Each structure stands twice: as structure tokens, then as C-alpha cells.
Amino acid sequence: MTKKKLIEIIKRILKTEADIEFLLKLDASELETLVAIIRDRIGLNGSTGA
């Protein structure tokens, strides 16, 4: 997945229009990790979580 696409996913998850283009400095694998962490933290990973 491209870095631009990953940033769009992050913006959608966070429901923000803020400029987060600084995240382009991260590697694609780091962005994928960030997306997974955010999804897990806000409960979008499919689990019921605590």
C-alpha cells in the first residue's frame, strides 16, 4: 500500500482534515504499524476490547 493511501486511512480513522503529511517521513511499514495501533486503540480491529 502506498504511503499516501496509508495517510488517507489514518485521516479517515481519526476523522480529521488536519495536515498530517509529515507522516510521509515514515517508512510504509511504520505507517502500517501506526494504522494498526490506532485501529486497535479505538476499537476498529473487530474485537470487543476492554
C-alpha positions in Angstrom: 0.0 0.0 0.0 1.3 3.5 -0.8 2.3 5.9 1.9 -0.3 8.4 0.6 -3.1 5.8 0.9 -2.0 4.9 4.5 -2.1 8.5 5.5 -5.6 8.8 4.0 -6.6 5.8 6.1 -5.2 7.4 9.2 -7.1 10.7 8.4 -10.3 8.7 7.9 -9.9 6.7 11.2 -9.2 9.9 13.1 -11.9 11.8 11.3 -9.7 14.8 10.7 -8.8 17.1 7.9 -5.6 18.2 9.7 -2.4 18.3 7.7 -0.6 15.1 8.7 1.7 15.0 5.6 4.7 15.0 8.0 3.9 11.2 8.4 5.4 10.8 4.9 8.8 10.8 6.6 7.9 7.4 8.0 8.5 4.2 6.0 5.5 2.4 4.6 5.9 -0.4 7.2 6.0 2.2 10.0 2.8 3.7 8.7 1.1 0.3 8.5 2.1 -0.3 12.1 0.6 3.1 13.1 -2.6 2.3 11.3 -2.9 -1.0 13.2 -2.1 0.6 16.5 -4.7 3.4 16.0 -7.4 0.9 14.9 -6.6 -1.3 17.9 -6.7 1.6 20.3 -10.1 2.9 19.1 -11.6 -0.5 18.7 -11.8 -0.8 14.9 -10.0 -4.1 14.8 -13.1 -6.2 15.2 -12.6 -7.2 18.8 -14.6 -6.1 21.7 -11.6 -5.0 23.7 -11.6 -3.5 27.2 
